[in-house]
Amino acid sequence: MLRNVFFVLIIFFGINQSEVYSQKNGVVLIFKDGTRLKGLGKKLSNGTMKYRKNKKEKARFIDLKDVEKIKIYKKDGVYFRAYKKIKGTSKYKYLELIEEGKLTIYRKFKPVYLPTDRNGQPLYFFEKNLVDYYVQREGEEEVTPLISSGFFSVNFKKVALDYFSDCEELIDKIKQEELTKDDFSLIVDFYNYECE
């Protein structure tokens, strides 16, 4: 009996500690109307963030569709995230904001599920991460998938020629394959600094 009580207490305190730990990240929520909330937060899987101003305050839930971007403070650095609607779909994704400018860039790392043998060891390895990249011009509400990896990938050249149609010089470089999806950062820089 005493062993069962001890076990229940360990589970209770473990759950309680994980709740405190999960709320430990400092965040600044920057809303679409320009207002800001600073406090502690944890993103939930349903497109909301559990937020509290401090550890003593009761948590509330913020709809991330109302938030422009989230600044997250972790032990290893400061990160920016955004919950964005994907163009041509009704889906939203929680993305990493990697560069802001005339053209803003987001990315999403995709989990890799590998088949395993009887001992749980992967049967083969990928040499690089699967990453999707999204772009958004100033004034656009949705993000456009530009580069995707994995089995269901977008046709980069087709999407890029359509998306960058307002910059003839960049279109020519993509058509002539001077710039390809492997030159993604150069394409972004070219668009941000050379296109008008």
ZIFEN-V163105 format. One record per pair of residues at least 6 apart in sequence whose C-alpha atoms are under 7 Angstrom apart, sorted by the first residue. I is the first residue (numbers start at 1). J is the second residue. Records with the same first field share a line. If there is no record, write none. Layout:
I->J  J
This chain:
22->42
23->40  41  42
24->40
25->40  41  72  73  74
26->39  40  41  72  73
27->38  39  40  41  70  71  72  73
28->36  37  38  39  70  71  72
29->36  37  38  67  69  70  71
30->36  37  67  68  69  70
31->66  67  68
32->66  67  68
38->53
39->52  53  54
40->51  52  53  54
41->49  50  51  52
42->49  50  51
43->49  50
44->50
47->63  64
48->61  62  63  64
49->61  62  63  64
50->59  60  61  62
51->59  60  61  62
52->58  59  60
64->83
65->83
68->82
69->80  81  82
70->80  81  82
71->78  79  80  81
72->78  79  80
73->79
80->96  97
81->94  95  96  97
82->94  95  96  97
83->92  93  94  95
84->92  93  94  142  143
85->91  92  93  142  143
86->92  142  143  144
87->142  143  144
95->106  107  108
96->106  107  108
97->105  106  107
98->105  106
99->105
101->192
102->137  138  192
103->135  136  137  138  188  192
104->135  136  137
105->134  135  136
106->133  134  135
107->131  132  133  134
108->131  132  133
109->130  131  132
110->130  131
114->122
115->122  123
116->122  123
117->123
130->149  150
131->148  149
132->147  148  149
133->145  146  147  148
134->143  144  145  146  147
135->143  144  145  146
136->142  143  144
146->156  159  160
147->154  156
148->154
156->181
161->171
164->171
165->171
167->195
173->179
174->180
179->187
